[in-house]
Amino acid sequence: MKEYLTEAVVLNFEKSQEANRRVSFYTKELGLLNAQVISGRKITSKLSLHLNPLNLVLLRLVEKKRMIVADAVVLNAFSNIRGSALKIKKALGLTRLIRTQVLTKQPDLKIWYHLINSLKTGEIDYKIFLKILGYDPKLSRCQNCSIGQPAYFCLIDQTFICEKCHFKFPENELLYIKSAF
């Protein structure tokens, strides 16, 4: 059995078996992680308020056959983002980008520091993260029509799409990268 104590940004949570919850985190030392929260969906769960998306938490994990959250305490709830629906939407888009494009257990300090800085300032630029991940929008063209200056990034097939062609894709697969909200 291994135990880890690390800072983490909560990216997402979803239902798991019965009263459990599955949570995605990005950590400085361990990278992208998925962990089980035993009884995390119960009203009496001491962890449920701490493990909301976009919280920076001090996290204690135990690894046996799988990762299990043993304890979590909020270090920063990034209240500057929570005051604006547009900033929340943009931040949740960033968490989706990280969850879909980053490999698990592969830490990257550039991603970590840009994630923390973006959440602190409320200024989220997907282009920076795409560039860190090796998808530089400046060097890209639309997958369909080869027009430069793409406006969207497709999370499923990792390609860039222009304004004209984006209607051919489901909205939940695209991330708008052209400018800030």
N, C-alpha and C positions, 0 to 999 in steps of 0.2 A: 504494500500500500504506500502510495506517495501522497504528500500533501504540499500544496502550493499556496503562497500568499502573494497576491499581485493586485495592482490597480488594473481596472478594466472598464471599458465603455460598453454598456448594455446596448446591443444592436437590435435585438428582436426577441420575442418569446412566442411560444405556441403551445397548444394543448398537447399533452402526452397521455400516457396511460392513466386512466381514472382521475385521480386528484393531482397528478403530477404535472409539471410544466417543463418544457425544454427551452433553454435560453441560449442565445448566441452572444458572444462577447468578443471584443478585440482588446488584447492585452499587449503591454510593452514587451514583456519577456517571452510570451508563449504564442503571440499572434492570434489568429482567429480560432476560437474555441466554441464548442457546443457542450452544454452540461445539463444534467438533469437536476431539477429542484423537487425533492421529495415533498409531497403534499403542498406544492406551491400554489395550487389553485384554491385551496381552502381559505375561507374568510379569516380563520385564526392563524394563518401562516405569518410568521415573523419576517419572512423575506420578501413577501409580495410587493410591498411599497418600495423597497430598495431596488428591486429588479425591473423597474420601468425603463423602456427604451430611452436612450439619450442621457442616462445617468452615468456619472463617473463614480465607480464604487471601489472600495477595498474589498477584495474577494478572497475567500478561503475555499479552496477546492480540494477534494479528496479523490484520488484516482485508484480504483480497484480494477474492476472489469471495464468500467466507464467513468467518466468525470461526473462528480456529484458536488453540488454547491453545498458547503457546510455552513457558511456564514457570509453575509454581505452588509456593508455599511456605506451609505451614500457620502461621497466626498464633495461632489458638486452636481447639482441638478440643472445647471445652465439655465437659470431663470430668464436670462436675456433672450433665449430662443423661445421659451415657452410662452412669452407674451405676444407672439406673432404667429398666426396660422401659416403664413407664407414661409417663415423661417423654419417652422416645424416640418412643413412639407419638404422643404429643401434638405433639411437634416435627415429626415427619414429616407429620402432618395439616396443620400450618401451612405446610410447604413445598408441599404439594399445593394448599392454598388459594391461595397466591401464584402458583404455576405456572398454575392454571386461571383465575384471576380478574384478573390483572394483565396489562396490555398490554406487549409487548416494547419495549425501548428508550424507556421512559417513566419516568424516575427520579422517585421520590417520597421525600423525606427523612423523612417521618413513618413510612412503611413501613420504611425502612432502620433508623432509630433504635429503633423498637419491635421489629423483628426481632432486632437485636443485643442489646438489653436483655433480651428474652424468653429468648434463648439463654444469656446470661450468668447470669441469675437462676434459670432453670429454671421460671419461672412464665409459662405460655403461656395467654393468654386470647384465644380466637378472636373474641370479641365486639368487642374493641378493633380488630382488623384489619378485621372486617366494617364497623365504623363508619367507619374511614378510607376504605374502598372505596365507601362510600355506602349500605351495607346495615345500617341501625341496627336490631338485634333488638328494642329497646324499643318501636319504632314499628311492628312487624310482627305479622302474624297468619298462621295456618296457611293455606297455599294451598288445601287441600281443604275444611276445615270452618270456617274463619275464627275459630278459637279463638285468643285472645291468648297471649302467653308461649310462643313456639315453642321447641322443644328441638333442632331440627336445621336445618342449612342445606344445601340441595341444590346441589351444585357444578355440575351439568349445566344446570339451568334457572334457577339463581340465585333460588330461592324458599325460604321458611321452611316447616317442617313441624312438627307437634306430635307428642307421644309416641304418641297413638292412631293417627295416619295414617302414621307412618314405615315400617310394615311393607309398605306398598304400593310402596316404592322399593328398588332394589338397595343393599345396605349400602355398597358402594364409592363410591356417588354422594353419600353423606350425611356431614356433619360434625356431631358432637355438640357443641352449644354451651351447653347448659343450665348445666353447672357443671364445675369441674375434676375430674380423676380422683381 
